[in-house]
Amino acid sequence: MIHGGYVAMILDNAVCFASASTLDRFIPQLTLNLTIDYLRPVAPGRTYTVVGTNAHGGRTRLVSNVTIVDSQGKLLAQAGGSTLPNPAFK
């Protein structure tokens, strides 16, 4: 099975990309918080789909939700997080 820390990294990146997708141009995001629910194990060598949606696209704080599903559509993990556009890239 894949370690939960690696799954968390994927979820964190997806939250950041979902948040950044709402901006006029790409700005890397800083994670303010990330809440993860691990529902089923993630195994190596399989194909998964990660989908991120933005729930709030504010100017200074953005909130997004992400899911990981397997090839049968079963939910394996989900996360919600808030991000801040990295001021070093403004």
Backbone torsions as a table, in degrees:
resi	resn	phi	psi	omega
1	MET	NA	153.1	178.7
2	ILE	-79.9	134.6	179.6
3	HIS	-61.4	140.8	-179.2
4	GLY	-59.3	-28.5	178.2
5	GLY	-65.5	-36.1	177.7
6	TYR	-69.8	-41.7	177.0
7	VAL	-61.1	-40.7	178.7
8	ALA	-61.6	-39.4	178.9
9	MET	-62.8	-42.6	178.4
10	ILE	-63.0	-45.0	179.6
11	LEU	-63.8	-41.6	179.0
12	ASP	-61.8	-46.5	178.3
13	ASN	-61.0	-40.8	-179.2
14	ALA	-66.6	-38.9	175.7
15	VAL	-61.0	-44.2	180.0
16	CYS	-64.5	-42.8	178.5
17	PHE	-66.4	-39.9	178.3
18	ALA	-62.5	-42.2	178.3
19	SER	-65.1	-46.2	-177.6
20	ALA	-64.6	-25.8	-177.3
21	SER	-67.8	-14.6	-178.6
22	THR	-89.1	-9.2	-176.1
23	LEU	-85.4	163.6	179.1
24	ASP	-63.2	-33.1	176.5
25	ARG	-143.8	160.4	-177.8
26	PHE	-67.6	126.1	172.5
27	ILE	-130.8	123.1	177.4
28	PRO	-54.9	146.5	-175.9
29	GLN	-106.6	150.3	171.5
30	LEU	-105.9	129.7	-178.7
31	THR	-78.1	125.6	176.1
32	LEU	-90.9	-41.8	173.9
33	ASN	-154.7	157.0	-179.9
34	LEU	-148.0	123.5	177.8
35	THR	-115.7	126.2	-174.5
36	ILE	-120.7	138.8	170.1
37	ASP	-115.9	115.5	174.9
38	TYR	-91.4	118.1	-174.3
39	LEU	-107.1	-36.1	179.2
40	ARG	-143.6	156.3	178.7
41	PRO	-67.6	149.0	174.8
42	VAL	-106.0	121.9	-176.1
43	ALA	-103.9	148.7	177.6
44	PRO	-71.7	156.3	174.1
45	GLY	80.0	11.0	179.3
46	ARG	-118.5	164.6	-180.0
47	THR	-98.6	133.7	179.8
48	TYR	-129.3	157.1	176.3
49	THR	-116.7	130.0	177.3
50	VAL	-113.4	125.2	-178.5
51	VAL	-125.5	128.3	177.6
52	GLY	-117.7	139.6	175.9
53	THR	-130.4	145.4	179.5
54	ASN	-91.9	127.8	179.7
55	ALA	-96.5	-27.1	-179.8
56	HIS	-151.3	122.3	-177.2
57	GLY	-110.7	60.3	178.8
58	GLY	-71.7	173.3	-179.8
59	ARG	-75.9	-31.9	-175.9
60	THR	-116.2	-22.4	179.7
61	ARG	-135.9	125.9	-179.2
62	LEU	-118.5	143.7	-178.6
63	VAL	-123.8	130.5	-179.6
64	SER	-136.5	158.3	177.3
65	ASN	-125.9	145.0	-175.1
66	VAL	-137.3	146.0	174.0
67	THR	-129.5	152.1	169.8
68	ILE	-119.8	124.5	177.5
69	VAL	-124.6	154.5	177.3
70	ASP	-88.4	-175.1	-175.6
71	SER	-67.6	-16.9	175.6
72	GLN	-93.7	1.1	179.6
73	GLY	85.5	9.0	178.5
74	LYS	-75.7	133.1	179.0
75	LEU	-73.5	123.1	-179.4
76	LEU	-101.9	-38.1	179.7
77	ALA	-157.5	154.5	175.9
78	GLN	-143.4	155.0	-179.7
79	ALA	-147.6	152.8	171.6
80	GLY	-131.2	141.9	-178.7
81	GLY	-157.5	162.6	174.8
82	SER	-120.4	146.6	-176.9
83	THR	-132.6	167.1	178.6
84	LEU	-132.7	130.4	176.1
85	PRO	-57.7	131.2	-178.7
86	ASN	-65.3	115.4	-176.1
87	PRO	-63.6	-18.7	179.2
88	ALA	-67.5	-16.2	-176.0
89	PHE	-110.0	7.5	-177.9
90	LYS	-75.8	NA	NA
